[in-house]
Amino acid sequence: MSNSTIVRMKITLDDVTPAVSRTLEVPLNIRLDRLHTVIQTAFSWTDSHLWEMSFGQTGFGIPDPEYGFDGPLDARKATLAQVLADTRRKTFRYLYDFGDAWEHSVSIGVQTGPP
């Protein structure tokens, strides 16, 4: 896929009634930390809590030196394209606020070219 590939993703906030979801289109080559910012804006979150994107057993976020090697991989150093290719997944989990555990299910479709 080219650098101009756009992905459409449906993001659903789990375990809430009524259902809350957003459909977004982002560049496939977006960095994961920037994708986090897009999700924050789409859900009107305040970006005031820890977060993590999990692709199977692999988690990405902003590493905290106090966690050592057990924390997430650095989301600033990975793109959505790289992670999807490496994990061969079309879905992932987004966790916002480790205390309140706002969990989101994300499913991805691909649209080539500009939106």
Biopython code that builds the backbone (N, CA, C, O; Angstrom):
import numpy as np
from Bio.PDB.StructureBuilder import StructureBuilder

atoms = [
    (1, "MET", "N", (0.827, -1.178, 0.000)),
    (1, "MET", "CA", (0.000, 0.000, 0.000)),
    (1, "MET", "C", (0.873, 1.244, 0.000)),
    (1, "MET", "O", (1.972, 1.253, 0.555)),
    (2, "SER", "N", (0.375, 2.268, -0.619)),
    (2, "SER", "CA", (1.160, 3.485, -0.751)),
    (2, "SER", "C", (1.014, 4.388, 0.466)),
    (2, "SER", "O", (0.184, 4.147, 1.343)),
    (3, "ASN", "N", (1.841, 5.436, 0.502)),
    (3, "ASN", "CA", (1.778, 6.402, 1.587)),
    (3, "ASN", "C", (0.473, 7.170, 1.606)),
    (3, "ASN", "O", (0.117, 7.762, 2.625)),
    (4, "SER", "N", (-0.252, 7.169, 0.484)),
    (4, "SER", "CA", (-1.521, 7.897, 0.434)),
    (4, "SER", "C", (-2.708, 7.032, 0.850)),
    (4, "SER", "O", (-3.853, 7.476, 0.769)),
    (5, "THR", "N", (-2.445, 5.799, 1.294)),
    (5, "THR", "CA", (-3.525, 4.915, 1.708)),
    (5, "THR", "C", (-4.188, 5.441, 2.978)),
    (5, "THR", "O", (-3.524, 5.820, 3.943)),
    (6, "ILE", "N", (-5.495, 5.450, 2.945)),
    (6, "ILE", "CA", (-6.301, 5.889, 4.082)),
    (6, "ILE", "C", (-7.000, 4.656, 4.647)),
    (6, "ILE", "O", (-7.503, 3.817, 3.900)),
    (7, "VAL", "N", (-7.026, 4.560, 5.974)),
    (7, "VAL", "CA", (-7.770, 3.481, 6.601)),
    (7, "VAL", "C", (-8.992, 4.061, 7.299)),
    (7, "VAL", "O", (-8.934, 5.131, 7.906)),
    (8, "ARG", "N", (-10.067, 3.353, 7.201)),
    (8, "ARG", "CA", (-11.284, 3.702, 7.928)),
    (8, "ARG", "C", (-11.368, 2.769, 9.119)),
    (8, "ARG", "O", (-11.278, 1.550, 8.971)),
    (9, "MET", "N", (-11.540, 3.336, 10.288)),
    (9, "MET", "CA", (-11.638, 2.506, 11.477)),
    (9, "MET", "C", (-12.900, 2.830, 12.250)),
    (9, "MET", "O", (-13.314, 3.984, 12.355)),
    (10, "LYS", "N", (-13.494, 1.788, 12.783)),
    (10, "LYS", "CA", (-14.629, 1.953, 13.672)),
    (10, "LYS", "C", (-14.128, 1.693, 15.084)),
    (10, "LYS", "O", (-13.558, 0.641, 15.370)),
    (11, "ILE", "N", (-14.347, 2.663, 15.960)),
    (11, "ILE", "CA", (-13.902, 2.574, 17.338)),
    (11, "ILE", "C", (-15.133, 2.570, 18.219)),
    (11, "ILE", "O", (-15.937, 3.501, 18.171)),
    (12, "THR", "N", (-15.289, 1.525, 19.027)),
    (12, "THR", "CA", (-16.452, 1.369, 19.895)),
    (12, "THR", "C", (-16.003, 1.338, 21.340)),
    (12, "THR", "O", (-15.118, 0.564, 21.705)),
    (13, "LEU", "N", (-16.610, 2.174, 22.161)),
    (13, "LEU", "CA", (-16.354, 2.166, 23.594)),
    (13, "LEU", "C", (-17.098, 0.972, 24.172)),
    (13, "LEU", "O", (-18.321, 0.884, 24.061)),
    (14, "ASP", "N", (-16.366, 0.057, 24.786)),
    (14, "ASP", "CA", (-16.947, -1.198, 25.266)),
    (14, "ASP", "C", (-17.740, -0.993, 26.559)),
    (14, "ASP", "O", (-17.458, -0.090, 27.346)),
    (15, "ASP", "N", (-18.725, -1.845, 26.750)),
    (15, "ASP", "CA", (-19.458, -1.968, 28.009)),
    (15, "ASP", "C", (-20.166, -0.696, 28.455)),
    (15, "ASP", "O", (-20.233, -0.409, 29.650)),
    (16, "VAL", "N", (-20.695, 0.071, 27.500)),
    (16, "VAL", "CA", (-21.523, 1.222, 27.856)),
    (16, "VAL", "C", (-22.842, 1.147, 27.093)),
    (16, "VAL", "O", (-22.905, 0.650, 25.968)),
    (17, "THR", "N", (-23.884, 1.652, 27.733)),
    (17, "THR", "CA", (-25.202, 1.705, 27.117)),
    (17, "THR", "C", (-25.727, 3.112, 27.285)),
    (17, "THR", "O", (-25.713, 3.643, 28.396)),
    (18, "PRO", "N", (-26.194, 3.732, 26.210)),
    (18, "PRO", "CA", (-26.234, 3.241, 24.834)),
    (18, "PRO", "C", (-24.834, 3.151, 24.228)),
    (18, "PRO", "O", (-23.875, 3.724, 24.745)),
    (19, "ALA", "N", (-24.745, 2.422, 23.127)),
    (19, "ALA", "CA", (-23.459, 2.223, 22.464)),
    (19, "ALA", "C", (-22.873, 3.562, 22.013)),
    (19, "ALA", "O", (-23.589, 4.452, 21.555)),
    (20, "VAL", "N", (-21.561, 3.676, 22.155)),
    (20, "VAL", "CA", (-20.841, 4.871, 21.727)),
    (20, "VAL", "C", (-19.741, 4.425, 20.772)),
    (20, "VAL", "O", (-18.896, 3.605, 21.133)),
    (21, "SER", "N", (-19.749, 4.962, 19.555)),
    (21, "SER", "CA", (-18.707, 4.608, 18.594)),
    (21, "SER", "C", (-18.424, 5.792, 17.683)),
    (21, "SER", "O", (-19.218, 6.726, 17.570)),
    (22, "ARG", "N", (-17.287, 5.722, 17.048)),
    (22, "ARG", "CA", (-16.868, 6.727, 16.080)),
    (22, "ARG", "C", (-16.278, 5.998, 14.884)),
    (22, "ARG", "O", (-15.657, 4.946, 15.032)),
    (23, "THR", "N", (-16.476, 6.563, 13.700)),
    (23, "THR", "CA", (-15.819, 6.076, 12.494)),
    (23, "THR", "C", (-14.869, 7.168, 12.035)),
    (23, "THR", "O", (-15.277, 8.307, 11.808)),
    (24, "LEU", "N", (-13.602, 6.813, 11.900)),
    (24, "LEU", "CA", (-12.559, 7.772, 11.551)),
    (24, "LEU", "C", (-11.807, 7.305, 10.320)),
    (24, "LEU", "O", (-11.739, 6.109, 10.035)),
    (25, "GLU", "N", (-11.244, 8.255, 9.596)),
    (25, "GLU", "CA", (-10.333, 7.952, 8.506)),
    (25, "GLU", "C", (-9.005, 8.624, 8.803)),
    (25, "GLU", "O", (-8.944, 9.825, 9.069)),
    (26, "VAL", "N", (-7.935, 7.827, 8.754)),
    (26, "VAL", "CA", (-6.592, 8.324, 9.047)),
    (26, "VAL", "C", (-5.610, 7.752, 8.030)),
    (26, "VAL", "O", (-5.889, 6.726, 7.410)),
    (27, "PRO", "N", (-4.467, 8.404, 7.856)),
    (27, "PRO", "CA", (-3.442, 7.829, 6.971)),
    (27, "PRO", "C", (-2.918, 6.518, 7.551)),
    (27, "PRO", "O", (-2.726, 6.406, 8.762)),
    (28, "LEU", "N", (-2.692, 5.548, 6.709)),
    (28, "LEU", "CA", (-2.170, 4.265, 7.157)),
    (28, "LEU", "C", (-0.806, 4.427, 7.821)),
    (28, "LEU", "O", (-0.452, 3.647, 8.705)),
    (29, "ASN", "N", (-0.034, 5.435, 7.403)),
    (29, "ASN", "CA", (1.309, 5.610, 7.944)),
    (29, "ASN", "C", (1.335, 6.516, 9.183)),
    (29, "ASN", "O", (2.401, 7.011, 9.548)),
    (30, "ILE", "N", (0.200, 6.744, 9.831)),
    (30, "ILE", "CA", (0.162, 7.575, 11.033)),
    (30, "ILE", "C", (0.930, 6.898, 12.171)),
    (30, "ILE", "O", (0.845, 5.683, 12.352)),
    (31, "ARG", "N", (1.679, 7.698, 12.933)),
    (31, "ARG", "CA", (2.337, 7.147, 14.118)),
    (31, "ARG", "C", (1.279, 6.853, 15.177)),
    (31, "ARG", "O", (0.256, 7.533, 15.245)),
    (32, "LEU", "N", (1.529, 5.841, 15.997)),
    (32, "LEU", "CA", (0.535, 5.432, 16.987)),
    (32, "LEU", "C", (0.282, 6.504, 18.045)),
    (32, "LEU", "O", (-0.843, 6.623, 18.530)),
    (33, "ASP", "N", (1.292, 7.283, 18.414)),
    (33, "ASP", "CA", (1.038, 8.361, 19.372)),
    (33, "ASP", "C", (0.119, 9.422, 18.780)),
    (33, "ASP", "O", (-0.676, 10.026, 19.499)),
    (34, "ARG", "N", (0.225, 9.648, 17.486)),
    (34, "ARG", "CA", (-0.665, 10.607, 16.826)),
    (34, "ARG", "C", (-2.072, 10.026, 16.663)),
    (34, "ARG", "O", (-3.062, 10.752, 16.751)),
    (35, "LEU", "N", (-2.152, 8.723, 16.427)),
    (35, "LEU", "CA", (-3.461, 8.071, 16.375)),
    (35, "LEU", "C", (-4.159, 8.209, 17.724)),
    (35, "LEU", "O", (-5.367, 8.442, 17.781)),
    (36, "HIS", "N", (-3.408, 8.066, 18.796)),
    (36, "HIS", "CA", (-3.958, 8.278, 20.139)),
    (36, "HIS", "C", (-4.583, 9.673, 20.241)),
    (36, "HIS", "O", (-5.683, 9.819, 20.774)),
    (37, "THR", "N", (-3.895, 10.688, 19.738)),
    (37, "THR", "CA", (-4.411, 12.057, 19.783)),
    (37, "THR", "C", (-5.700, 12.189, 18.972)),
    (37, "THR", "O", (-6.623, 12.887, 19.391)),
    (38, "VAL", "N", (-5.770, 11.536, 17.836)),
    (38, "VAL", "CA", (-6.978, 11.568, 17.009)),
    (38, "VAL", "C", (-8.142, 10.923, 17.761)),
    (38, "VAL", "O", (-9.249, 11.462, 17.767)),
    (39, "ILE", "N", (-7.899, 9.782, 18.389)),
    (39, "ILE", "CA", (-8.947, 9.102, 19.150)),
    (39, "ILE", "C", (-9.397, 9.964, 20.317)),
    (39, "ILE", "O", (-10.593, 10.061, 20.592)),
    (40, "GLN", "N", (-8.451, 10.590, 21.005)),
    (40, "GLN", "CA", (-8.793, 11.478, 22.114)),
    (40, "GLN", "C", (-9.743, 12.577, 21.653)),
    (40, "GLN", "O", (-10.736, 12.861, 22.323)),
    (41, "THR", "N", (-9.449, 13.186, 20.531)),
    (41, "THR", "CA", (-10.277, 14.261, 19.993)),
    (41, "THR", "C", (-11.653, 13.732, 19.590)),
    (41, "THR", "O", (-12.669, 14.365, 19.877)),
    (42, "ALA", "N", (-11.689, 12.587, 18.934)),
    (42, "ALA", "CA", (-12.958, 12.028, 18.459)),
    (42, "ALA", "C", (-13.914, 11.703, 19.603)),
    (42, "ALA", "O", (-15.129, 11.831, 19.454)),
    (43, "PHE", "N", (-13.370, 11.284, 20.741)),
    (43, "PHE", "CA", (-14.216, 10.921, 21.876)),
    (43, "PHE", "C", (-14.330, 12.044, 22.915)),
    (43, "PHE", "O", (-14.960, 11.868, 23.958)),
    (44, "SER", "N", (-13.726, 13.175, 22.630)),
    (44, "SER", "CA", (-13.720, 14.309, 23.567)),
    (44, "SER", "C", (-13.110, 13.939, 24.913)),
    (44, "SER", "O", (-13.516, 14.457, 25.953)),
    (45, "TRP", "N", (-12.118, 13.026, 24.883)),
    (45, "TRP", "CA", (-11.362, 12.728, 26.087)),
    (45, "TRP", "C", (-10.405, 13.882, 26.330)),
    (45, "TRP", "O", (-10.192, 14.701, 25.437)),
    (46, "THR", "N", (-9.831, 13.962, 27.505)),
    (46, "THR", "CA", (-8.981, 15.102, 27.877)),
    (46, "THR", "C", (-7.486, 14.802, 27.836)),
    (46, "THR", "O", (-6.682, 15.672, 28.171)),
    (47, "ASP", "N", (-7.099, 13.613, 27.441)),
    (47, "ASP", "CA", (-5.694, 13.204, 27.372)),
    (47, "ASP", "C", (-4.975, 13.459, 28.699)),
    (47, "ASP", "O", (-3.857, 13.973, 28.734)),
    (48, "SER", "N", (-5.643, 13.086, 29.772)),
    (48, "SER", "CA", (-5.071, 13.314, 31.105)),
    (48, "SER", "C", (-4.801, 12.010, 31.844)),
    (48, "SER", "O", (-4.585, 12.020, 33.056)),
    (49, "HIS", "N", (-4.811, 10.888, 31.129)),
    (49, "HIS", "CA", (-4.582, 9.582, 31.751)),
    (49, "HIS", "C", (-3.643, 8.751, 30.881)),
    (49, "HIS", "O", (-3.407, 9.077, 29.718)),
    (50, "LEU", "N", (-3.121, 7.694, 31.446)),
    (50, "LEU", "CA", (-2.305, 6.750, 30.695)),
    (50, "LEU", "C", (-3.171, 6.032, 29.669)),
    (50, "LEU", "O", (-4.389, 5.951, 29.826)),
    (51, "TRP", "N", (-2.549, 5.517, 28.630)),
    (51, "TRP", "CA", (-3.264, 4.819, 27.569)),
    (51, "TRP", "C", (-2.360, 3.749, 26.962)),
    (51, "TRP", "O", (-1.140, 3.775, 27.125)),
    (52, "GLU", "N", (-2.986, 2.813, 26.264)),
    (52, "GLU", "CA", (-2.228, 1.763, 25.576)),
    (52, "GLU", "C", (-3.055, 1.209, 24.428)),
    (52, "GLU", "O", (-4.266, 1.028, 24.549)),
    (53, "MET", "N", (-2.386, 0.943, 23.313)),
    (53, "MET", "CA", (-2.983, 0.233, 22.183)),
    (53, "MET", "C", (-2.416, -1.169, 22.195)),
    (53, "MET", "O", (-1.198, -1.346, 22.231)),
    (54, "SER", "N", (-3.286, -2.173, 22.166)),
    (54, "SER", "CA", (-2.846, -3.567, 22.217)),
    (54, "SER", "C", (-3.227, -4.288, 20.939)),
    (54, "SER", "O", (-4.399, -4.361, 20.567)),
    (55, "PHE", "N", (-2.226, -4.811, 20.284)),
    (55, "PHE", "CA", (-2.395, -5.622, 19.082)),
    (55, "PHE", "C", (-2.037, -7.042, 19.497)),
    (55, "PHE", "O", (-0.869, -7.427, 19.442)),
    (56, "GLY", "N", (-3.022, -7.815, 19.909)),
    (56, "GLY", "CA", (-2.740, -9.121, 20.489)),
    (56, "GLY", "C", (-2.012, -8.934, 21.799)),
    (56, "GLY", "O", (-2.494, -8.224, 22.682)),
    (57, "GLN", "N", (-0.855, -9.561, 21.939)),
    (57, "GLN", "CA", (-0.064, -9.465, 23.168)),
    (57, "GLN", "C", (0.922, -8.291, 23.152)),
    (57, "GLN", "O", (1.662, -8.089, 24.115)),
    (58, "THR", "N", (0.932, -7.526, 22.073)),
    (58, "THR", "CA", (1.887, -6.432, 21.935)),
    (58, "THR", "C", (1.210, -5.105, 22.231)),
    (58, "THR", "O", (0.243, -4.729, 21.568)),
    (59, "GLY", "N", (1.724, -4.395, 23.233)),
    (59, "GLY", "CA", (1.143, -3.116, 23.627)),
    (59, "GLY", "C", (2.040, -1.945, 23.271)),
    (59, "GLY", "O", (3.265, -2.047, 23.341)),
    (60, "PHE", "N", (1.426, -0.828, 22.886)),
    (60, "PHE", "CA", (2.136, 0.396, 22.549)),
    (60, "PHE", "C", (1.561, 1.537, 23.370)),
    (60, "PHE", "O", (0.350, 1.624, 23.570)),
    (61, "GLY", "N", (2.435, 2.404, 23.839)),
    (61, "GLY", "CA", (2.035, 3.588, 24.589)),
    (61, "GLY", "C", (3.254, 4.474, 24.732)),
    (61, "GLY", "O", (4.160, 4.427, 23.900)),
    (62, "ILE", "N", (3.285, 5.276, 25.773)),
    (62, "ILE", "CA", (4.462, 6.083, 26.068)),
    (62, "ILE", "C", (5.155, 5.420, 27.253)),
    (62, "ILE", "O", (4.630, 5.445, 28.367)),
    (63, "PRO", "N", (6.326, 4.828, 27.029)),
    (63, "PRO", "CA", (7.005, 4.089, 28.092)),
    (63, "PRO", "C", (7.333, 4.970, 29.300)),
    (63, "PRO", "O", (7.679, 6.144, 29.164)),
    (64, "ASP", "N", (7.216, 4.381, 30.455)),
    (64, "ASP", "CA", (7.571, 5.036, 31.709)),
    (64, "ASP", "C", (8.827, 4.335, 32.216)),
    (64, "ASP", "O", (8.806, 3.125, 32.442)),
    (65, "PRO", "N", (9.920, 5.074, 32.396)),
    (65, "PRO", "CA", (11.169, 4.434, 32.842)),
    (65, "PRO", "C", (11.019, 3.632, 34.130)),
    (65, "PRO", "O", (11.800, 2.710, 34.367)),
    (66, "GLU", "N", (10.044, 3.957, 34.958)),
    (66, "GLU", "CA", (9.841, 3.213, 36.203)),
    (66, "GLU", "C", (9.326, 1.798, 35.951)),
    (66, "GLU", "O", (9.492, 0.925, 36.803)),
    (67, "TYR", "N", (8.705, 1.558, 34.795)),
    (67, "TYR", "CA", (8.213, 0.219, 34.476)),
    (67, "TYR", "C", (9.329, -0.704, 34.021)),
    (67, "TYR", "O", (9.161, -1.922, 34.060)),
    (68, "GLY", "N", (10.454, -0.170, 33.594)),
    (68, "GLY", "CA", (11.527, -1.007, 33.073)),
    (68, "GLY", "C", (11.124, -1.584, 31.733)),
    (68, "GLY", "O", (10.547, -0.883, 30.902)),
    (69, "PHE", "N", (11.420, -2.849, 31.514)),
    (69, "PHE", "CA", (11.142, -3.489, 30.236)),
    (69, "PHE", "C", (9.754, -4.106, 30.174)),
    (69, "PHE", "O", (9.384, -4.670, 29.144)),
    (70, "ASP", "N", (8.979, -4.017, 31.241)),
    (70, "ASP", "CA", (7.652, -4.638, 31.257)),
    (70, "ASP", "C", (6.563, -3.736, 30.692)),
    (70, "ASP", "O", (5.430, -4.182, 30.512)),
    (71, "GLY", "N", (6.883, -2.487, 30.413)),
    (71, "GLY", "CA", (5.891, -1.537, 29.921)),
    (71, "GLY", "C", (5.659, -1.682, 28.428)),
    (71, "GLY", "O", (6.202, -2.583, 27.789)),
    (72, "PRO", "N", (4.849, -0.790, 27.879)),
    (72, "PRO", "CA", (4.531, -0.854, 26.453)),
    (72, "PRO", "C", (5.711, -0.437, 25.579)),
    (72, "PRO", "O", (6.642, 0.222, 26.042)),
    (73, "LEU", "N", (5.656, -0.830, 24.315)),
    (73, "LEU", "CA", (6.615, -0.352, 23.327)),
    (73, "LEU", "C", (6.289, 1.109, 23.028)),
    (73, "LEU", "O", (5.163, 1.554, 23.253)),
    (74, "ASP", "N", (7.257, 1.843, 22.530)),
    (74, "ASP", "CA", (7.110, 3.278, 22.309)),
    (74, "ASP", "C", (6.239, 3.562, 21.085)),
    (74, "ASP", "O", (6.626, 3.267, 19.955)),
    (75, "ALA", "N", (5.058, 4.139, 21.325)),
    (75, "ALA", "CA", (4.110, 4.464, 20.255)),
    (75, "ALA", "C", (4.641, 5.565, 19.344)),
    (75, "ALA", "O", (4.156, 5.725, 18.223)),
    (76, "ARG", "N", (5.629, 6.324, 19.809)),
    (76, "ARG", "CA", (6.212, 7.384, 18.984)),
    (76, "ARG", "C", (7.138, 6.822, 17.915)),
    (76, "ARG", "O", (7.554, 7.540, 17.005)),
    (77, "LYS", "N", (7.459, 5.536, 18.026)),
    (77, "LYS", "CA", (8.406, 4.915, 17.092)),
    (77, "LYS", "C", (7.753, 3.863, 16.212)),
    (77, "LYS", "O", (8.451, 3.087, 15.559)),
    (78, "ALA", "N", (6.424, 3.822, 16.181)),
    (78, "ALA", "CA", (5.728, 2.805, 15.383)),
    (78, "ALA", "C", (4.582, 3.452, 14.615)),
    (78, "ALA", "O", (3.896, 4.337, 15.126)),
    (79, "THR", "N", (4.387, 3.004, 13.396)),
    (79, "THR", "CA", (3.247, 3.479, 12.615)),
    (79, "THR", "C", (2.174, 2.394, 12.581)),
    (79, "THR", "O", (2.448, 1.216, 12.809)),
    (80, "LEU", "N", (0.968, 2.817, 12.293)),
    (80, "LEU", "CA", (-0.130, 1.861, 12.160)),
    (80, "LEU", "C", (0.189, 0.844, 11.071)),
    (80, "LEU", "O", (-0.077, -0.347, 11.239)),
    (81, "ALA", "N", (0.752, 1.298, 9.964)),
    (81, "ALA", "CA", (1.099, 0.393, 8.866)),
    (81, "ALA", "C", (2.078, -0.691, 9.316)),
    (81, "ALA", "O", (1.893, -1.869, 9.011)),
    (82, "GLN", "N", (3.125, -0.283, 10.047)),
    (82, "GLN", "CA", (4.121, -1.253, 10.511)),
    (82, "GLN", "C", (3.503, -2.288, 11.439)),
    (82, "GLN", "O", (3.748, -3.486, 11.299)),
    (83, "VAL", "N", (2.707, -1.822, 12.379)),
    (83, "VAL", "CA", (2.142, -2.728, 13.381)),
    (83, "VAL", "C", (1.133, -3.680, 12.742)),
    (83, "VAL", "O", (1.117, -4.868, 13.063)),
    (84, "LEU", "N", (0.297, -3.173, 11.849)),
    (84, "LEU", "CA", (-0.666, -4.052, 11.176)),
    (84, "LEU", "C", (0.050, -5.109, 10.347)),
    (84, "LEU", "O", (-0.369, -6.266, 10.327)),
    (85, "ALA", "N", (1.123, -4.727, 9.664)),
    (85, "ALA", "CA", (1.881, -5.694, 8.867)),
    (85, "ALA", "C", (2.566, -6.721, 9.764)),
    (85, "ALA", "O", (2.554, -7.914, 9.464)),
    (86, "ASP", "N", (3.157, -6.265, 10.856)),
    (86, "ASP", "CA", (3.875, -7.168, 11.760)),
    (86, "ASP", "C", (2.941, -8.133, 12.484)),
    (86, "ASP", "O", (3.280, -9.302, 12.669)),
    (87, "THR", "N", (1.773, -7.656, 12.894)),
    (87, "THR", "CA", (0.873, -8.494, 13.690)),
    (87, "THR", "C", (-0.179, -9.204, 12.845)),
    (87, "THR", "O", (-0.855, -10.113, 13.326)),
    (88, "ARG", "N", (-0.317, -8.793, 11.597)),
    (88, "ARG", "CA", (-1.318, -9.373, 10.680)),
    (88, "ARG", "C", (-2.720, -9.298, 11.270)),
    (88, "ARG", "O", (-3.498, -10.250, 11.192)),
    (89, "ARG", "N", (-3.024, -8.150, 11.858)),
    (89, "ARG", "CA", (-4.323, -7.948, 12.495)),
    (89, "ARG", "C", (-5.093, -6.844, 11.792)),
    (89, "ARG", "O", (-4.508, -5.968, 11.155)),
    (90, "LYS", "N", (-6.410, -6.898, 11.917)),
    (90, "LYS", "CA", (-7.302, -5.836, 11.440)),
    (90, "LYS", "C", (-8.087, -5.254, 12.600)),
    (90, "LYS", "O", (-8.969, -4.418, 12.405)),
    (91, "THR", "N", (-7.767, -5.695, 13.806)),
    (91, "THR", "CA", (-8.430, -5.177, 15.002)),
    (91, "THR", "C", (-7.378, -4.944, 16.081)),
    (91, "THR", "O", (-6.311, -5.558, 16.075)),
    (92, "PHE", "N", (-7.703, -4.040, 17.010)),
    (92, "PHE", "CA", (-6.870, -3.870, 18.186)),
    (92, "PHE", "C", (-7.701, -3.257, 19.292)),
    (92, "PHE", "O", (-8.847, -2.859, 19.083)),
    (93, "ARG", "N", (-7.113, -3.185, 20.467)),
    (93, "ARG", "CA", (-7.772, -2.625, 21.652)),
    (93, "ARG", "C", (-7.080, -1.319, 22.016)),
    (93, "ARG", "O", (-5.859, -1.196, 21.914)),
    (94, "TYR", "N", (-7.879, -0.352, 22.440)),
    (94, "TYR", "CA", (-7.350, 0.922, 22.920)),
    (94, "TYR", "C", (-7.870, 1.107, 24.331)),
    (94, "TYR", "O", (-9.081, 1.157, 24.549)),
    (95, "LEU", "N", (-6.967, 1.208, 25.283)),
    (95, "LEU", "CA", (-7.328, 1.392, 26.686)),
    (95, "LEU", "C", (-6.942, 2.798, 27.100)),
    (95, "LEU", "O", (-5.791, 3.209, 26.953)),
    (96, "TYR", "N", (-7.919, 3.533, 27.619)),
    (96, "TYR", "CA", (-7.667, 4.884, 28.099)),
    (96, "TYR", "C", (-8.043, 4.946, 29.567)),
    (96, "TYR", "O", (-9.142, 4.545, 29.949)),
    (97, "ASP", "N", (-7.148, 5.439, 30.378)),
    (97, "ASP", "CA", (-7.329, 5.588, 31.825)),
    (97, "ASP", "C", (-7.267, 4.215, 32.490)),
    (97, "ASP", "O", (-8.272, 3.510, 32.581)),
    (98, "PHE", "N", (-6.089, 3.855, 32.946)),
    (98, "PHE", "CA", (-5.880, 2.544, 33.552)),
    (98, "PHE", "C", (-6.718, 2.346, 34.807)),
    (98, "PHE", "O", (-7.036, 1.209, 35.155)),
    (99, "GLY", "N", (-7.081, 3.422, 35.491)),
    (99, "GLY", "CA", (-7.914, 3.317, 36.696)),
    (99, "GLY", "C", (-9.362, 3.005, 36.360)),
    (99, "GLY", "O", (-9.928, 2.039, 36.872)),
    (100, "ASP", "N", (-9.972, 3.830, 35.490)),
    (100, "ASP", "CA", (-11.374, 3.622, 35.112)),
    (100, "ASP", "C", (-11.519, 2.617, 33.975)),
    (100, "ASP", "O", (-12.614, 2.110, 33.731)),
    (101, "ALA", "N", (-10.433, 2.329, 33.287)),
    (101, "ALA", "CA", (-10.375, 1.299, 32.237)),
    (101, "ALA", "C", (-11.436, 1.496, 31.149)),
    (101, "ALA", "O", (-12.298, 0.642, 30.942)),
    (102, "TRP", "N", (-11.355, 2.634, 30.463)),
    (102, "TRP", "CA", (-12.222, 2.858, 29.305)),
    (102, "TRP", "C", (-11.635, 2.070, 28.139)),
    (102, "TRP", "O", (-10.668, 2.503, 27.512)),
    (103, "GLU", "N", (-12.226, 0.909, 27.853)),
    (103, "GLU", "CA", (-11.717, 0.041, 26.796)),
    (103, "GLU", "C", (-12.498, 0.268, 25.507)),
    (103, "GLU", "O", (-13.720, 0.413, 25.509)),
    (104, "HIS", "N", (-11.754, 0.292, 24.415)),
    (104, "HIS", "CA", (-12.324, 0.510, 23.092)),
    (104, "HIS", "C", (-11.913, -0.642, 22.181)),
    (104, "HIS", "O", (-10.774, -1.105, 22.234)),
    (105, "SER", "N", (-12.833, -1.097, 21.355)),
    (105, "SER", "CA", (-12.535, -2.074, 20.310)),
    (105, "SER", "C", (-12.398, -1.309, 18.997)),
    (105, "SER", "O", (-13.242, -0.477, 18.663)),
    (106, "VAL", "N", (-11.331, -1.596, 18.260)),
    (106, "VAL", "CA", (-11.068, -0.890, 17.009)),
    (106, "VAL", "C", (-10.989, -1.911, 15.885)),
    (106, "VAL", "O", (-10.234, -2.879, 15.971)),
    (107, "SER", "N", (-11.775, -1.693, 14.822)),
    (107, "SER", "CA", (-11.687, -2.543, 13.636)),
    (107, "SER", "C", (-11.320, -1.655, 12.454)),
    (107, "SER", "O", (-11.759, -0.509, 12.357)),
    (108, "ILE", "N", (-10.507, -2.208, 11.559)),
    (108, "ILE", "CA", (-9.903, -1.424, 10.490)),
    (108, "ILE", "C", (-10.274, -1.981, 9.131)),
    (108, "ILE", "O", (-10.223, -3.187, 8.892)),
    (109, "GLY", "N", (-10.652, -1.058, 8.239)),
    (109, "GLY", "CA", (-10.855, -1.362, 6.823)),
    (109, "GLY", "C", (-9.895, -0.472, 6.053)),
    (109, "GLY", "O", (-9.401, 0.511, 6.606)),
    (110, "VAL", "N", (-9.618, -0.783, 4.811)),
    (110, "VAL", "CA", (-8.657, 0.006, 4.034)),
    (110, "VAL", "C", (-9.356, 0.637, 2.847)),
    (110, "VAL", "O", (-10.177, 0.009, 2.179)),
    (111, "GLN", "N", (-9.015, 1.891, 2.599)),
    (111, "GLN", "CA", (-9.497, 2.616, 1.437)),
    (111, "GLN", "C", (-8.258, 3.202, 0.774)),
    (111, "GLN", "O", (-7.516, 3.935, 1.428)),
    (112, "THR", "N", (-8.010, 2.914, -0.479)),
    (112, "THR", "CA", (-6.805, 3.433, -1.122)),
    (112, "THR", "C", (-7.051, 4.828, -1.649)),
    (112, "THR", "O", (-8.180, 5.208, -1.961)),
    (113, "GLY", "N", (-5.980, 5.576, -1.741)),
    (113, "GLY", "CA", (-6.065, 6.928, -2.280)),
    (113, "GLY", "C", (-6.603, 7.912, -1.278)),
    (113, "GLY", "O", (-6.916, 7.543, -0.146)),
    (114, "PRO", "N", (-6.715, 9.156, -1.677)),
    (114, "PRO", "CA", (-7.250, 10.179, -0.769)),
    (114, "PRO", "C", (-8.702, 9.906, -0.435)),
    (114, "PRO", "O", (-9.401, 9.269, -1.224)),
    (115, "PRO", "N", (-9.190, 10.384, 0.750)),
    (115, "PRO", "CA", (-10.581, 10.140, 1.134)),
    (115, "PRO", "C", (-11.554, 10.831, 0.218)),
    (115, "PRO", "O", (-12.765, 10.723, 0.410)),
]
sb = StructureBuilder()
sb.init_structure("model")
sb.init_model(0)
sb.init_chain("A")
sb.init_seg("    ")
for serial, (resi, resn, name, xyz) in enumerate(atoms, 1):
    if name == "N":
        sb.init_residue(resn, " ", resi, " ")
    sb.init_atom(name, np.array(xyz, "f"), 0.0, 1.0, " ", f" {name:<3s}", serial, name[0])
structure = sb.get_structure()
